[in-house]
Amino acid sequence: MIQLNYILIISAVMMFAGIFGFLTRRSTLAILLSIELMLNATDLNFAAFNRMLYPTGHEGYFFTLFSIAITAAESAIAIAIMINVYRQLKDISVGKLEKMKY
């Protein structure tokens, strides 16, 4: 069985890659993918800590499934917003969204 330390290291790498991508990217699609990476890191933590604390319980797995469902809904809404922004501005970079404020 894989040790908890290895899973937490993978989760931390995923989280920091997501934070780095969120802070450095200018495309809304790349920012969305970075947010998804961070949410997947938290899902991995839910499952890993559930396995460590409650080996016979399934609470962490249910939290993970619920989080995946919320993430899928959030992605669908974000992509729909990006499609509408692209139709108006012909670009999905964050810098062009300043026009949308006014």
MARRO-116387 format. One line per field, with one value per residue: residue number from 1; z, y, x of N, C-alpha, C in turn; residue in three letters. Coordinates in Angstrom, 2 decimals, m for minus. Atoms other than C-alpha are relative to their C-alpha. Example, Ala and Ser with C-alpha at 12.3 -4.5 7.8 and 13.67 -1.06 7.14 Angstrom:
BEGIN
i	1	2
n.c3	0.00	m0.06
n.c2	m1.19	m1.19
n.c1	0.89	m0.82
ca.c3	7.80	7.14
ca.c2	m4.50	m1.06
ca.c1	12.30	13.67
c.c3	0.00	0.73
c.c2	1.20	1.09
c.c1	0.90	m0.77
aa	ALA	SER
end
This chain:
BEGIN
i	1	2	3	4	5	6	7	8	9	10	11	12	13	14	15	16	17	18	19	20	21	22	23	24	25	26	27	28	29	30	31	32	33	34	35	36	37	38	39	40	41	42	43	44	45	46	47	48	49	50	51	52	53	54	55	56	57	58	59	60	61	62	63	64	65	66	67	68	69	70	71	72	73	74	75	76	77	78	79	80	81	82	83	84	85	86	87	88	89	90	91	92	93	94	95	96	97	98	99	100	101	102
n.c3	0.00	0.11	m1.25	0.01	0.32	1.45	0.52	m0.39	0.83	1.32	m0.15	m0.18	1.30	0.81	m0.50	0.33	1.45	0.26	m0.46	0.92	1.26	m0.20	m0.16	1.11	1.31	0.43	0.70	m0.96	0.06	m0.80	m1.39	m0.37	m0.18	m1.24	m1.10	0.00	m0.58	m1.44	m0.54	0.02	m1.12	m1.22	0.08	m0.36	m1.45	m0.63	0.08	m0.74	m1.44	m0.35	m0.05	m1.17	m1.26	m0.09	1.06	0.41	0.31	1.37	m0.02	0.88	1.39	0.34	0.17	1.27	1.08	m0.02	0.50	1.45	0.62	m0.05	0.94	1.36	0.23	0.09	1.29	1.06	m0.04	0.40	1.45	0.64	m0.09	0.94	1.36	0.20	0.08	1.30	1.05	m0.01	0.11	0.88	m0.74	m1.36	m0.94	m1.15	0.25	0.81	m0.77	m0.59	0.74	m0.47	m1.26	0.17
n.c2	m1.18	m1.24	m0.73	m1.29	m1.07	m0.13	m0.60	m1.41	m0.69	m0.18	m0.99	m1.31	m0.40	m0.40	m1.27	m1.09	m0.20	m0.73	m1.38	m0.65	m0.23	m1.02	m1.32	m0.41	0.10	m1.10	0.55	0.45	1.46	0.50	m0.27	1.00	1.26	m0.09	0.16	1.41	0.72	m0.21	0.76	1.42	0.23	0.13	1.28	1.03	m0.06	0.57	1.46	0.52	m0.11	0.95	1.33	0.09	m0.16	0.92	0.99	0.67	m1.01	m0.51	m1.41	m0.75	0.31	m0.73	m1.39	m0.09	0.07	m1.25	m1.04	0.20	m0.46	m1.46	m0.43	0.17	m1.06	m1.25	m0.02	m0.22	m1.41	m0.82	0.14	m0.74	m1.42	m0.24	0.01	m1.28	m1.04	0.14	m0.50	m1.45	m0.64	0.80	0.32	0.40	m0.37	m0.74	m1.42	m0.52	m0.03	m1.32	m0.63	0.53	m0.64	m1.18
n.c1	0.83	m0.76	m0.02	0.69	m0.96	m0.12	1.24	0.01	m0.99	0.62	1.05	m0.64	m0.54	1.15	0.52	m0.92	0.06	1.24	m0.16	m0.93	0.72	1.03	m0.60	m0.85	0.63	0.85	1.16	1.02	0.05	m1.12	0.34	1.00	m0.71	m0.77	0.96	0.36	m1.13	0.04	1.13	m0.37	m0.92	0.80	0.71	m0.97	m0.18	1.20	m0.05	m1.16	0.23	1.05	m0.61	m0.86	0.72	1.14	m0.23	1.24	1.01	0.03	0.36	m0.91	0.33	1.22	m0.41	m0.70	0.99	0.76	m0.89	m0.15	1.25	0.00	m1.03	0.51	0.98	m0.74	m0.70	0.99	0.41	m1.15	m0.20	1.08	m0.35	m1.11	0.53	0.68	m1.02	m0.67	0.91	0.03	m1.30	m0.88	m1.21	0.35	m1.05	0.52	m0.19	1.09	1.23	0.18	1.09	1.27	0.38	0.83
ca.c3	0.00	m0.79	2.26	3.19	2.87	m0.85	m1.48	0.45	m1.50	m4.79	m3.53	m2.44	m5.84	m7.55	m5.30	m5.83	m9.60	m9.58	m7.53	m9.79	m12.90	m11.45	m10.61	m13.82	m16.66	m18.65	m20.45	m18.68	m19.85	m18.31	m15.09	m15.05	m15.49	m12.62	m10.36	m11.38	m10.45	m7.01	m6.48	m7.51	m4.93	m2.21	m3.44	m3.16	0.40	1.30	0.11	1.67	5.10	5.05	4.36	7.19	9.87	9.10	7.17	7.15	6.67	3.44	4.52	2.71	m0.47	m0.33	0.22	m2.76	m4.99	m3.90	m4.60	m8.06	m8.84	m7.72	m9.75	m12.87	m12.49	m11.91	m15.01	m17.17	m16.02	m16.46	m19.98	m20.88	m19.63	m21.64	m24.79	m24.34	m23.70	m26.81	m28.90	m27.82	m27.67	m29.95	m27.23	m23.83	m22.24	m18.83	m20.01	m22.50	m19.79	m18.53	m21.25	m19.64	m16.44	m17.92
ca.c2	0.00	3.52	5.52	8.68	10.79	10.09	10.97	14.23	15.12	14.56	16.61	19.46	19.49	19.62	22.46	24.56	23.95	25.15	28.24	29.04	28.62	30.76	33.60	33.58	32.77	35.38	33.09	32.43	28.81	28.27	29.90	27.56	24.56	25.78	26.04	22.52	21.30	22.86	21.29	17.89	18.26	18.81	15.81	13.69	14.91	14.06	10.50	10.06	11.34	9.29	6.19	7.03	8.10	5.86	2.77	1.28	4.58	6.24	9.85	11.19	9.42	10.99	14.41	13.75	12.72	15.77	18.00	16.47	17.14	20.76	21.13	19.78	22.24	25.09	24.14	24.02	27.49	28.92	27.52	28.94	32.35	32.04	31.21	34.32	36.49	35.08	35.85	39.48	40.20	37.50	36.87	35.15	36.77	38.35	41.71	42.10	41.61	45.15	46.25	44.14	46.23	49.21
ca.c1	0.00	1.22	2.28	0.41	3.56	3.85	0.22	0.58	3.72	1.90	m1.02	1.27	2.99	m0.40	m1.54	1.59	1.46	m2.14	m1.29	1.66	m0.49	m3.26	m0.90	1.15	m1.25	m3.16	m5.62	m8.90	m8.82	m5.37	m6.58	m9.58	m7.30	m5.13	m8.18	m9.18	m5.70	m6.00	m9.42	m8.07	m5.30	m7.89	m9.89	m6.77	m6.28	m9.89	m9.43	m5.98	m6.95	m10.13	m8.06	m5.67	m8.18	m11.15	m10.03	m13.54	m15.42	m16.39	m16.94	m13.86	m14.87	m18.33	m16.78	m14.55	m17.45	m19.43	m16.45	m15.99	m19.66	m19.35	m16.15	m17.83	m20.70	m18.27	m16.30	m19.41	m20.47	m16.96	m16.64	m20.06	m18.92	m15.68	m17.63	m19.80	m16.73	m15.05	m18.13	m18.01	m14.28	m12.76	m10.16	m10.18	m7.14	m7.61	m6.28	m9.12	m11.73	m11.15	m13.60	m16.31	m16.30	m18.09
c.c3	0.00	1.33	m0.16	m0.38	m1.50	m0.61	0.33	m0.78	m1.39	0.06	0.16	m1.32	m0.92	0.43	m0.38	m1.51	m0.38	0.42	m0.93	m1.33	0.12	0.05	m1.23	m1.36	m0.29	m0.75	1.03	0.00	0.82	1.49	0.50	0.23	1.27	1.21	0.11	0.62	1.51	0.64	m0.01	1.11	1.31	0.00	0.38	1.50	0.74	0.02	0.82	1.51	0.45	0.15	1.25	1.30	0.20	m1.09	m0.47	m0.40	m1.43	m0.06	m0.94	m1.46	m0.44	m0.16	m1.34	m1.18	m0.08	m0.56	m1.51	m0.73	m0.02	m0.99	m1.44	m0.34	m0.16	m1.33	m1.15	m0.05	m0.47	m1.50	m0.76	0.04	m0.97	m1.45	m0.30	m0.10	m1.34	m1.13	m0.07	m0.32	m0.96	0.65	1.42	0.99	1.10	m0.22	m0.80	0.79	0.73	m0.69	0.55	1.28	m0.21	m1.00
c.c2	1.25	0.75	1.37	1.14	0.23	0.65	1.48	0.81	0.25	1.07	1.40	0.51	0.46	1.35	1.16	0.25	0.77	1.45	0.78	0.31	1.08	1.40	0.48	m0.01	1.20	m0.49	m0.51	m1.52	m0.61	0.24	m1.00	m1.36	0.00	m0.16	m1.45	m0.85	0.16	m0.78	m1.49	m0.34	m0.13	m1.29	m1.16	m0.02	m0.58	m1.53	m0.58	0.06	m0.90	m1.40	m0.17	0.01	m1.01	m1.06	m0.70	0.98	0.50	1.49	0.83	m0.24	0.72	1.49	0.20	m0.05	1.27	1.13	m0.12	0.47	1.52	0.57	m0.11	1.08	1.36	0.12	0.27	1.47	0.90	m0.08	0.72	1.51	0.33	0.02	1.32	1.15	m0.08	0.51	1.52	0.63	m0.68	m0.32	m0.38	0.30	0.89	1.51	0.62	0.11	1.32	0.74	m0.39	0.70	1.08	m0.21
c.c1	0.89	m0.08	m0.65	0.94	0.12	m1.23	m0.05	1.03	m0.56	m1.08	0.58	0.57	m1.13	m0.54	0.91	0.07	m1.26	0.09	0.92	m0.69	m1.05	0.60	0.76	m0.68	m0.88	m1.24	m1.00	m0.12	1.13	m0.24	m1.02	0.66	0.84	m0.91	m0.42	1.12	0.03	m1.15	0.27	0.98	m0.77	m0.80	0.92	0.26	m1.20	0.09	1.14	m0.22	m1.15	0.57	0.86	m0.82	m1.12	0.12	m1.28	m1.08	0.12	m0.31	0.87	m0.28	m1.28	0.27	0.69	m0.96	m0.84	0.83	0.21	m1.25	m0.07	1.01	m0.46	m1.02	0.69	0.72	m0.96	m0.43	1.14	0.25	m1.11	0.27	1.13	m0.48	m0.71	0.99	0.71	m0.88	m0.01	1.35	0.97	1.34	m0.41	1.12	m0.58	0.12	m1.13	m1.30	m0.21	m1.13	m1.36	m0.47	m1.04	m1.10
aa	MET	ILE	GLN	LEU	ASN	TYR	ILE	LEU	ILE	ILE	SER	ALA	VAL	MET	MET	PHE	ALA	GLY	ILE	PHE	GLY	PHE	LEU	THR	ARG	ARG	SER	THR	LEU	ALA	ILE	LEU	LEU	SER	ILE	GLU	LEU	MET	LEU	ASN	ALA	THR	ASP	LEU	ASN	PHE	ALA	ALA	PHE	ASN	ARG	MET	LEU	TYR	PRO	THR	GLY	HIS	GLU	GLY	TYR	PHE	PHE	THR	LEU	PHE	SER	ILE	ALA	ILE	THR	ALA	ALA	GLU	SER	ALA	ILE	ALA	ILE	ALA	ILE	MET	ILE	ASN	VAL	TYR	ARG	GLN	LEU	LYS	ASP	ILE	SER	VAL	GLY	LYS	LEU	GLU	LYS	MET	LYS	TYR
end
